Amino acid sequence: MRLLGDENLSRRLIEALRLAGHDVLWCGEGLQATPDVRILIEAYRQRRIVLTQDKDFANLVFGAGRPCRGIVLVRMPEVGELLRNKRILDLLSIPEDQLLHAMTVISANGIRRRPLIPR
């Protein structure tokens, strides 16, 4: 899966994703402090799904109507890093088309999806 990982994700998660075969561009490697709108534009341009813990991406897509291939929003602050990373890896093992054109929220209580604005 082609992903653009926000810098708020851990290096350990990024490495685990890459070991699992995902093509991950990570903001923590040269794109630090990049505004969210630029991350969203770059992800769309490179045909990547945004992986983040930042709810602001939802505002850019749903509020401002920015185009996006997909967002995976991680909302598990109460869960330890190892379990959080495992849940993310499990989610990303599904076919990519199930994450396209949707905002997928992964939390300690489960997973929910919301379709993105059609483009």
N, CA, C and O atoms as a GROMACS GRO file, in nm:
protein
  476
    1MET      N    1   0.084  -0.117   0.000
    1MET     CA    2   0.000   0.000   0.000
    1MET      C    3   0.089   0.123   0.000
    1MET      O    4   0.193   0.126   0.066
    2ARG      N    5   0.049   0.225  -0.074
    2ARG     CA    6   0.124   0.351  -0.080
    2ARG      C    7   0.067   0.447   0.025
    2ARG      O    8  -0.049   0.485   0.020
    3LEU      N    9   0.153   0.484   0.121
    3LEU     CA   10   0.111   0.567   0.233
    3LEU      C   11   0.199   0.690   0.245
    3LEU      O   12   0.316   0.687   0.208
    4LEU      N   13   0.142   0.797   0.298
    4LEU     CA   14   0.220   0.912   0.341
    4LEU      C   15   0.194   0.926   0.489
    4LEU      O   16   0.084   0.962   0.531
    5GLY      N   17   0.295   0.897   0.570
    5GLY     CA   18   0.283   0.901   0.715
    5GLY      C   19   0.316   1.038   0.770
    5GLY      O   20   0.422   1.093   0.741
    6ASP      N   21   0.227   1.091   0.848
    6ASP     CA   22   0.248   1.220   0.914
    6ASP      C   23   0.364   1.207   1.013
    6ASP      O   24   0.394   1.097   1.060
    7GLU      N   25   0.428   1.318   1.045
    7GLU     CA   26   0.544   1.312   1.135
    7GLU      C   27   0.505   1.278   1.278
    7GLU      O   28   0.593   1.250   1.359
    8ASN      N   29   0.376   1.279   1.311
    8ASN     CA   30   0.334   1.245   1.447
    8ASN      C   31   0.332   1.094   1.471
    8ASN      O   32   0.295   1.049   1.579
    9LEU      N   33   0.370   1.016   1.372
    9LEU     CA   34   0.380   0.870   1.386
    9LEU      C   35   0.522   0.833   1.425
    9LEU      O   36   0.617   0.903   1.390
   10SER      N   37   0.536   0.724   1.496
   10SER     CA   38   0.669   0.684   1.544
   10SER      C   39   0.753   0.620   1.434
   10SER      O   40   0.700   0.559   1.340
   11ARG      N   41   0.882   0.636   1.446
   11ARG     CA   42   0.976   0.573   1.353
   11ARG      C   43   0.957   0.420   1.355
   11ARG      O   44   0.966   0.355   1.251
   12ARG      N   45   0.930   0.366   1.473
   12ARG     CA   46   0.909   0.219   1.484
   12ARG      C   47   0.790   0.174   1.399
   12ARG      O   48   0.796   0.069   1.335
   13LEU      N   49   0.682   0.252   1.400
   13LEU     CA   50   0.567   0.217   1.318
   13LEU      C   51   0.603   0.224   1.170
   13LEU      O   52   0.569   0.134   1.093
   14ILE      N   53   0.670   0.329   1.130
   14ILE     CA   54   0.709   0.345   0.989
   14ILE      C   55   0.796   0.228   0.946
   14ILE      O   56   0.776   0.173   0.838
   15GLU      N   57   0.893   0.191   1.028
   15GLU     CA   58   0.980   0.078   0.994
   15GLU      C   59   0.901  -0.053   0.985
   15GLU      O   60   0.926  -0.134   0.896
   16ALA      N   61   0.806  -0.073   1.078
   16ALA     CA   62   0.724  -0.194   1.075
   16ALA      C   63   0.638  -0.198   0.948
   16ALA      O   64   0.621  -0.304   0.888
   17LEU      N   65   0.585  -0.084   0.908
   17LEU     CA   66   0.505  -0.078   0.786
   17LEU      C   67   0.590  -0.113   0.664
   17LEU      O   68   0.548  -0.188   0.576
   18ARG      N   69   0.710  -0.058   0.660
   18ARG     CA   70   0.799  -0.088   0.547
   18ARG      C   71   0.839  -0.235   0.545
   18ARG      O   72   0.843  -0.296   0.439
   19LEU      N   73   0.868  -0.292   0.662
   19LEU     CA   74   0.901  -0.435   0.669
   19LEU      C   75   0.784  -0.522   0.623
   19LEU      O   76   0.804  -0.632   0.571
   20ALA      N   77   0.663  -0.473   0.642
   20ALA     CA   78   0.544  -0.547   0.599
   20ALA      C   79   0.516  -0.529   0.450
   20ALA      O   80   0.420  -0.586   0.397
   21GLY      N   81   0.600  -0.450   0.382
   21GLY     CA   82   0.588  -0.436   0.237
   21GLY      C   83   0.518  -0.310   0.188
   21GLY      O   84   0.495  -0.295   0.069
   22HIS      N   85   0.485  -0.220   0.280
   22HIS     CA   86   0.418  -0.096   0.240
   22HIS      C   87   0.520   0.005   0.189
   22HIS      O   88   0.633   0.011   0.238
   23ASP      N   89   0.479   0.084   0.092
   23ASP     CA   90   0.559   0.193   0.037
   23ASP      C   91   0.522   0.318   0.116
   23ASP      O   92   0.418   0.380   0.091
   24VAL      N   93   0.607   0.356   0.212
   24VAL     CA   94   0.574   0.465   0.304
   24VAL      C   95   0.671   0.582   0.287
   24VAL      O   96   0.792   0.568   0.302
   25LEU      N   97   0.614   0.697   0.254
   25LEU     CA   98   0.685   0.825   0.258
   25LEU      C   99   0.650   0.885   0.394
   25LEU      O  100   0.532   0.901   0.425
   26TRP      N  101   0.751   0.917   0.475
   26TRP     CA  102   0.727   0.965   0.611
   26TRP      C  103   0.774   1.108   0.627
   26TRP      O  104   0.887   1.142   0.591
   27CYS      N  105   0.688   1.193   0.679
   27CYS     CA  106   0.721   1.334   0.700
   27CYS      C  107   0.836   1.352   0.798
   27CYS      O  108   0.902   1.456   0.798
   28GLY      N  109   0.862   1.254   0.882
   28GLY     CA  110   0.973   1.261   0.976
   28GLY      C  111   1.110   1.247   0.911
   28GLY      O  112   1.213   1.259   0.978
   29GLU      N  113   1.111   1.222   0.781
   29GLU     CA  114   1.236   1.209   0.705
   29GLU      C  115   1.245   1.317   0.598
   29GLU      O  116   1.236   1.289   0.478
   30GLY      N  117   1.262   1.440   0.642
   30GLY     CA  118   1.283   1.549   0.549
   30GLY      C  119   1.163   1.639   0.524
   30GLY      O  120   1.178   1.742   0.458
   31LEU      N  121   1.047   1.604   0.573
   31LEU     CA  122   0.930   1.688   0.553
   31LEU      C  123   0.874   1.740   0.686
   31LEU      O  124   0.756   1.770   0.697
   32GLN      N  125   0.962   1.750   0.786
   32GLN     CA  126   0.919   1.797   0.918
   32GLN      C  127   0.859   1.937   0.906
   32GLN      O  128   0.904   2.019   0.826
   33ALA      N  129   0.757   1.962   0.986
   33ALA     CA  130   0.690   2.092   0.995
   33ALA      C  131   0.622   2.132   0.864
   33ALA      O  132   0.595   2.250   0.843
   34THR      N  133   0.593   2.036   0.778
   34THR     CA  134   0.520   2.065   0.656
   34THR      C  135   0.373   2.087   0.692
   34THR      O  136   0.315   2.007   0.764
   35PRO      N  137   0.313   2.196   0.643
   35PRO     CA  138   0.171   2.219   0.674
   35PRO      C  139   0.083   2.105   0.624
   35PRO      O  140   0.112   2.042   0.522
   36ASP      N  141  -0.023   2.078   0.698
   36ASP     CA  142  -0.112   1.968   0.664
   36ASP      C  143  -0.165   1.977   0.522
   36ASP      O  144  -0.176   1.875   0.454
   37VAL      N  145  -0.197   2.097   0.476
   37VAL     CA  146  -0.250   2.110   0.340
   37VAL      C  147  -0.147   2.066   0.236
   37VAL      O  148  -0.183   2.007   0.134
   38ARG      N  149  -0.019   2.093   0.260
   38ARG     CA  150   0.087   2.050   0.167
   38ARG      C  151   0.102   1.898   0.172
   38ARG      O  152   0.125   1.835   0.068
   39ILE      N  153   0.090   1.838   0.290
   39ILE     CA  154   0.096   1.693   0.303
   39ILE      C  155  -0.018   1.629   0.223
   39ILE      O  156   0.002   1.532   0.151
   40LEU      N  157  -0.136   1.685   0.237
   40LEU     CA  158  -0.252   1.633   0.165
   40LEU      C  159  -0.233   1.645   0.014
   40LEU      O  160  -0.266   1.552  -0.060
   41ILE      N  161  -0.182   1.757  -0.033
   41ILE     CA  162  -0.156   1.777  -0.176
   41ILE      C  163  -0.054   1.676  -0.226
   41ILE      O  164  -0.072   1.615  -0.331
   42GLU      N  165   0.054   1.660  -0.151
   42GLU     CA  166   0.160   1.566  -0.192
   42GLU      C  167   0.110   1.422  -0.193
   42GLU      O  168   0.142   1.346  -0.285
   43ALA      N  169   0.032   1.384  -0.094
   43ALA     CA  170  -0.024   1.249  -0.091
   43ALA      C  171  -0.114   1.226  -0.211
   43ALA      O  172  -0.109   1.120  -0.273
   44TYR      N  173  -0.196   1.323  -0.244
   44TYR     CA  174  -0.286   1.310  -0.359
   44TYR      C  175  -0.206   1.300  -0.489
   44TYR      O  176  -0.234   1.216  -0.574
   45ARG      N  177  -0.106   1.386  -0.502
   45ARG     CA  178  -0.022   1.388  -0.622
   45ARG      C  179   0.050   1.254  -0.642
   45ARG      O  180   0.063   1.206  -0.754
   46GLN      N  181   0.096   1.195  -0.532
   46GLN     CA  182   0.170   1.069  -0.539
   46GLN      C  183   0.080   0.945  -0.523
   46GLN      O  184   0.130   0.833  -0.516
   47ARG      N  185  -0.050   0.967  -0.518
   47ARG     CA  186  -0.146   0.857  -0.508
   47ARG      C  187  -0.124   0.774  -0.381
   47ARG      O  188  -0.118   0.651  -0.385
   48ARG      N  189  -0.113   0.846  -0.268
   48ARG     CA  190  -0.089   0.782  -0.139
   48ARG      C  191  -0.206   0.809  -0.044
   48ARG      O  192  -0.275   0.911  -0.056
   49ILE      N  193  -0.227   0.719   0.047
   49ILE     CA  194  -0.324   0.736   0.155
   49ILE      C  195  -0.250   0.801   0.273
   49ILE      O  196  -0.140   0.760   0.307
   50VAL      N  197  -0.312   0.900   0.334
   50VAL     CA  198  -0.253   0.970   0.448
   50VAL      C  199  -0.277   0.887   0.574
   50VAL      O  200  -0.390   0.845   0.602
   51LEU      N  201  -0.171   0.864   0.649
   51LEU     CA  202  -0.178   0.796   0.778
   51LEU      C  203  -0.136   0.897   0.884
   51LEU      O  204  -0.025   0.950   0.879
   52THR      N  205  -0.223   0.923   0.980
   52THR     CA  206  -0.198   1.031   1.075
   52THR      C  207  -0.270   1.009   1.207
   52THR      O  208  -0.357   0.923   1.219
   53GLN      N  209  -0.231   1.088   1.306
   53GLN     CA  210  -0.304   1.098   1.432
   53GLN      C  211  -0.368   1.236   1.446
   53GLN      O  212  -0.419   1.270   1.553
   54ASP      N  213  -0.366   1.315   1.340
   54ASP     CA  214  -0.408   1.455   1.338
   54ASP      C  215  -0.548   1.469   1.277
   54ASP      O  216  -0.566   1.442   1.158
   55LYS      N  217  -0.646   1.512   1.358
   55LYS     CA  218  -0.783   1.529   1.310
   55LYS      C  219  -0.798   1.644   1.210
   55LYS      O  220  -0.901   1.653   1.143
   56ASP      N  221  -0.699   1.732   1.200
   56ASP     CA  222  -0.709   1.846   1.108
   56ASP      C  223  -0.724   1.804   0.963
   56ASP      O  224  -0.779   1.879   0.882
   57PHE      N  225  -0.677   1.684   0.927
   57PHE     CA  226  -0.691   1.639   0.789
   57PHE      C  227  -0.839   1.623   0.752
   57PHE      O  228  -0.878   1.648   0.638
   58ALA      N  229  -0.921   1.582   0.847
   58ALA     CA  230  -1.065   1.570   0.822
   58ALA      C  231  -1.124   1.707   0.788
   58ALA      O  232  -1.210   1.717   0.700
   59ASN      N  233  -1.080   1.811   0.857
   59ASN     CA  234  -1.129   1.946   0.828
   59ASN      C  235  -1.091   1.990   0.688
   59ASN      O  236  -1.170   2.055   0.619
   60LEU      N  237  -0.971   1.955   0.644
   60LEU     CA  238  -0.928   1.993   0.510
   60LEU      C  239  -1.009   1.922   0.402
   60LEU      O  240  -1.038   1.980   0.298
   61VAL      N  241  -1.045   1.798   0.427
   61VAL     CA  242  -1.119   1.721   0.327
   61VAL      C  243  -1.269   1.750   0.334
   61VAL      O  244  -1.331   1.782   0.233
   62PHE      N  245  -1.326   1.738   0.453
   62PHE     CA  246  -1.470   1.755   0.466
   62PHE      C  247  -1.512   1.901   0.472
   62PHE      O  248  -1.617   1.938   0.418
   63GLY      N  249  -1.430   1.985   0.537
   63GLY     CA  250  -1.466   2.126   0.549
   63GLY      C  251  -1.426   2.210   0.428
   63GLY      O  252  -1.506   2.288   0.377
   64ALA      N  253  -1.301   2.193   0.383
   64ALA     CA  254  -1.249   2.274   0.273
   64ALA      C  255  -1.262   2.205   0.137
   64ALA      O  256  -1.235   2.267   0.034
   65GLY      N  257  -1.301   2.079   0.136
   65GLY     CA  258  -1.321   2.009   0.009
   65GLY      C  259  -1.194   1.974  -0.066
   65GLY      O  260  -1.196   1.959  -0.188
   66ARG      N  261  -1.084   1.961   0.006
   66ARG     CA  262  -0.956   1.924  -0.059
   66ARG      C  263  -0.963   1.780  -0.110
   66ARG      O  264  -1.018   1.693  -0.043
   67PRO      N  265  -0.908   1.754  -0.229
   67PRO     CA  266  -0.908   1.616  -0.280
   67PRO      C  267  -0.812   1.527  -0.200
   67PRO      O  268  -0.710   1.571  -0.150
   68CYS      N  269  -0.850   1.401  -0.191
   68CYS     CA  270  -0.771   1.307  -0.112
   68CYS      C  271  -0.805   1.166  -0.158
   68CYS      O  272  -0.920   1.136  -0.190
   69ARG      N  273  -0.704   1.078  -0.161
   69ARG     CA  274  -0.727   0.938  -0.196
   69ARG      C  275  -0.780   0.858  -0.078
   69ARG      O  276  -0.851   0.759  -0.096
   70GLY      N  277  -0.747   0.901   0.041
   70GLY     CA  278  -0.792   0.832   0.161
   70GLY      C  279  -0.713   0.880   0.282
   70GLY      O  280  -0.600   0.928   0.269
   71ILE      N  281  -0.774   0.866   0.398
   71ILE     CA  282  -0.709   0.902   0.525
   71ILE      C  283  -0.732   0.788   0.622
   71ILE      O  284  -0.843   0.736   0.634
   72VAL      N  285  -0.626   0.750   0.692
   72VAL     CA  286  -0.640   0.660   0.806
   72VAL      C  287  -0.600   0.743   0.928
   72VAL      O  288  -0.486   0.785   0.943
   73LEU      N  289  -0.699   0.766   1.013
   73LEU     CA  290  -0.680   0.847   1.133
   73LEU      C  291  -0.670   0.755   1.253
   73LEU      O  292  -0.763   0.679   1.283
   74VAL      N  293  -0.557   0.761   1.322
   74VAL     CA  294  -0.532   0.676   1.438
   74VAL      C  295  -0.571   0.753   1.564
   74VAL      O  296  -0.514   0.858   1.593
   75ARG      N  297  -0.668   0.700   1.639
   75ARG     CA  298  -0.716   0.764   1.761
   75ARG      C  299  -0.711   0.664   1.875
   75ARG      O  300  -0.814   0.615   1.920
   76MET      N  301  -0.589   0.634   1.922
   76MET     CA  302  -0.572   0.538   2.031
   76MET      C  303  -0.471   0.589   2.133
   76MET      O  304  -0.370   0.523   2.157
   77PRO      N  305  -0.495   0.705   2.194
   77PRO     CA  306  -0.396   0.757   2.289
   77PRO      C  307  -0.381   0.672   2.415
   77PRO      O  308  -0.276   0.674   2.479
   78GLU      N  309  -0.485   0.598   2.450
   78GLU     CA  310  -0.482   0.520   2.574
   78GLU      C  311  -0.416   0.384   2.555
   78GLU      O  312  -0.401   0.309   2.652
   79VAL      N  313  -0.377   0.350   2.433
   79VAL     CA  314  -0.320   0.219   2.402
   79VAL      C  315  -0.169   0.234   2.388
   79VAL      O  316  -0.121   0.332   2.332
   80GLY      N  317  -0.094   0.137   2.437
   80GLY     CA  318   0.051   0.139   2.425
   80GLY      C  319   0.097   0.128   2.280
   80GLY      O  320   0.022   0.083   2.193
   81GLU      N  321   0.220   0.170   2.256
   81GLU     CA  322   0.272   0.177   2.118
   81GLU      C  323   0.271   0.041   2.047
   81GLU      O  324   0.233   0.033   1.930
   82LEU      N  325   0.310  -0.066   2.117
   82LEU     CA  326   0.315  -0.197   2.050
   82LEU      C  327   0.177  -0.242   2.005
   82LEU      O  328   0.161  -0.290   1.893
   83LEU      N  329   0.077  -0.228   2.091
   83LEU     CA  330  -0.059  -0.267   2.053
   83LEU      C  331  -0.113  -0.175   1.944
   83LEU      O  332  -0.177  -0.222   1.850
   84ARG      N  333  -0.087  -0.046   1.955
   84ARG     CA  334  -0.130   0.051   1.853
   84ARG      C  335  -0.071   0.014   1.717
   84ARG      O  336  -0.143   0.009   1.617
   85ASN      N  337   0.059  -0.013   1.713
   85ASN     CA  338   0.124  -0.050   1.588
   85ASN      C  339   0.067  -0.178   1.530
   85ASN      O  340   0.048  -0.189   1.409
   86LYS      N  341   0.038  -0.276   1.617
   86LYS     CA  342  -0.020  -0.401   1.570
   86LYS      C  343  -0.156  -0.377   1.508
   86LYS      O  344  -0.187  -0.432   1.402
   87ARG      N  345  -0.239  -0.297   1.574
   87ARG     CA  346  -0.374  -0.267   1.520
   87ARG      C  347  -0.364  -0.196   1.386
   87ARG      O  348  -0.444  -0.224   1.296
   88ILE      N  349  -0.269  -0.105   1.371
   88ILE     CA  350  -0.251  -0.034   1.244
   88ILE      C  351  -0.206  -0.132   1.136
   88ILE      O  352  -0.260  -0.131   1.025
   89LEU      N  353  -0.108  -0.217   1.167
   89LEU     CA  354  -0.061  -0.317   1.070
   89LEU      C  355  -0.173  -0.412   1.030
   89LEU      O  356  -0.185  -0.447   0.912
   90ASP      N  357  -0.254  -0.453   1.125
   90ASP     CA  358  -0.368  -0.541   1.094
   90ASP      C  359  -0.464  -0.471   0.998
   90ASP      O  360  -0.508  -0.531   0.900
   91LEU      N  361  -0.496  -0.346   1.026
   91LEU     CA  362  -0.588  -0.271   0.940
   91LEU      C  363  -0.531  -0.259   0.799
   91LEU      O  364  -0.603  -0.278   0.700
   92LEU      N  365  -0.402  -0.228   0.790
   92LEU     CA  366  -0.342  -0.205   0.659
   92LEU      C  367  -0.312  -0.333   0.582
   92LEU      O  368  -0.257  -0.328   0.472
   93SER      N  369  -0.348  -0.448   0.639
   93SER     CA  370  -0.331  -0.573   0.566
   93SER      C  371  -0.451  -0.602   0.475
   93SER      O  372  -0.447  -0.698   0.398
   94ILE      N  373  -0.555  -0.520   0.483
   94ILE     CA  374  -0.671  -0.539   0.396
   94ILE      C  375  -0.640  -0.480   0.258
   94ILE      O  376  -0.546  -0.402   0.245
   95PRO      N  377  -0.716  -0.515   0.155
   95PRO     CA  378  -0.692  -0.458   0.022
   95PRO      C  379  -0.705  -0.306   0.024
   95PRO      O  380  -0.793  -0.249   0.089
   96GLU      N  381  -0.616  -0.242  -0.049
   96GLU     CA  382  -0.610  -0.096  -0.051
   96GLU      C  383  -0.743  -0.033  -0.093
   96GLU      O  384  -0.780   0.073  -0.042
   97ASP      N  385  -0.815  -0.097  -0.185
   97ASP     CA  386  -0.939  -0.036  -0.234
   97ASP      C  387  -1.043  -0.019  -0.123
   97ASP      O  388  -1.136   0.060  -0.138
   98GLN      N  389  -1.028  -0.090  -0.012
   98GLN     CA  390  -1.120  -0.072   0.101
   98GLN      C  391  -1.090   0.055   0.181
   98GLN      O  392  -1.172   0.098   0.262
   99LEU      N  393  -0.973   0.115   0.158
   99LEU     CA  394  -0.936   0.238   0.228
   99LEU      C  395  -0.944   0.360   0.137
   99LEU      O  396  -0.938   0.474   0.185
  100LEU      N  397  -0.956   0.337   0.007
  100LEU     CA  398  -0.960   0.449  -0.087
  100LEU      C  399  -1.093   0.524  -0.075
  100LEU      O  400  -1.198   0.466  -0.050
  101HIS      N  401  -1.084   0.655  -0.094
  101HIS     CA  402  -1.201   0.742  -0.098
  101HIS      C  403  -1.282   0.737   0.032
  101HIS      O  404  -1.404   0.752   0.031
  102ALA      N  405  -1.212   0.716   0.142
  102ALA     CA  406  -1.278   0.714   0.273
  102ALA      C  407  -1.182   0.765   0.380
  102ALA      O  408  -1.060   0.759   0.364
  103MET      N  409  -1.240   0.814   0.487
  103MET     CA  410  -1.162   0.840   0.607
  103MET      C  411  -1.192   0.724   0.700
  103MET      O  412  -1.306   0.701   0.741
  104THR      N  413  -1.086   0.650   0.732
  104THR     CA  414  -1.098   0.535   0.821
  104THR      C  415  -1.039   0.574   0.955
  104THR      O  416  -0.924   0.615   0.964
  105VAL      N  417  -1.119   0.562   1.059
  105VAL     CA  418  -1.074   0.596   1.194
  105VAL      C  419  -1.055   0.465   1.269
  105VAL      O  420  -1.147   0.384   1.280
  106ILE      N  421  -0.934   0.447   1.320
  106ILE     CA  422  -0.903   0.328   1.400
  106ILE      C  423  -0.886   0.373   1.544
  106ILE      O  424  -0.802   0.457   1.575
  107SER      N  425  -0.968   0.316   1.631
  107SER     CA  426  -0.963   0.351   1.773
  107SER      C  427  -0.958   0.223   1.855
  107SER      O  428  -0.965   0.113   1.801
  108ALA      N  429  -0.946   0.239   1.984
  108ALA     CA  430  -0.944   0.123   2.073
  108ALA      C  431  -1.077   0.049   2.068
  108ALA      O  432  -1.083  -0.070   2.100
  109ASN      N  433  -1.184   0.118   2.028
  109ASN     CA  434  -1.317   0.057   2.023
  109ASN      C  435  -1.349  -0.008   1.888
  109ASN      O  436  -1.453  -0.072   1.874
  110GLY      N  437  -1.262   0.008   1.790
  110GLY     CA  438  -1.289  -0.052   1.659
  110GLY      C  439  -1.251   0.040   1.545
  110GLY      O  440  -1.169   0.130   1.559
  111ILE      N  441  -1.313   0.013   1.430
  111ILE     CA  442  -1.282   0.085   1.307
  111ILE      C  443  -1.413   0.137   1.249
  111ILE      O  444  -1.514   0.066   1.248
  112ARG      N  445  -1.410   0.261   1.202
  112ARG     CA  446  -1.526   0.314   1.130
  112ARG      C  447  -1.478   0.389   1.006
  112ARG      O  448  -1.367   0.442   1.003
  113ARG      N  449  -1.563   0.392   0.905
  113ARG     CA  450  -1.528   0.457   0.779
  113ARG      C  451  -1.634   0.558   0.741
  113ARG      O  452  -1.754   0.540   0.767
  114ARG      N  453  -1.588   0.665   0.680
  114ARG     CA  454  -1.677   0.768   0.628
  114ARG      C  455  -1.631   0.800   0.486
  114ARG      O  456  -1.514   0.832   0.465
  115PRO      N  457  -1.721   0.791   0.388
  115PRO     CA  458  -1.680   0.823   0.251
  115PRO      C  459  -1.633   0.968   0.239
  115PRO      O  460  -1.685   1.057   0.305
  116LEU      N  461  -1.533   0.988   0.153
  116LEU     CA  462  -1.485   1.123   0.126
  116LEU      C  463  -1.576   1.188   0.025
  116LEU      O  464  -1.655   1.122  -0.042
  117ILE      N  465  -1.564   1.318   0.013
  117ILE     CA  466  -1.640   1.393  -0.084
  117ILE      C  467  -1.601   1.343  -0.224
  117ILE      O  468  -1.482   1.339  -0.255
  118PRO      N  469  -1.696   1.305  -0.308
  118PRO     CA  470  -1.661   1.257  -0.443
  118PRO      C  471  -1.584   1.361  -0.523
  118PRO      O  472  -1.614   1.481  -0.518
  119ARG      N  473  -1.485   1.314  -0.596
  119ARG     CA  474  -1.404   1.402  -0.683
  119ARG      C  475  -1.407   1.349  -0.823
  119ARG      O  476  -1.346   1.407  -0.912
   0.00000   0.00000   0.00000
